[in-house]
């Protein structure tokens, strides 16, 4: 049953890519092929786009925390008038 859930969308994407290419829609055919590649990659490696997004967000958050620690807010500078 698991193989049908995995292979079914791949076969469907292959048929769609072929159909798009035959009807002169090469951009949609390439998109269907790229989606199929993503399905195979995520199934084989276990890495998903959600994991990648979470890692990027964690990295950005850590970097923002370090920048906030390095450049502290100075309330006195804001009250000084400009000359």
WOFEN-V174639 format. One record per run of one state. SS is the DSSP state (H for helix, E for strand, - for the rest). FROM is the first residue (numbers start at 1). TO is the last residue. If there is no record, write none. Layout:
SS,FROM,TO / SS,FROM,TO
This chain:
-,1,1 / H,2,22 / -,23,25 / H,26,45 / -,46,48 / H,49,70 / -,71,74 / H,75,79 / -,80,83
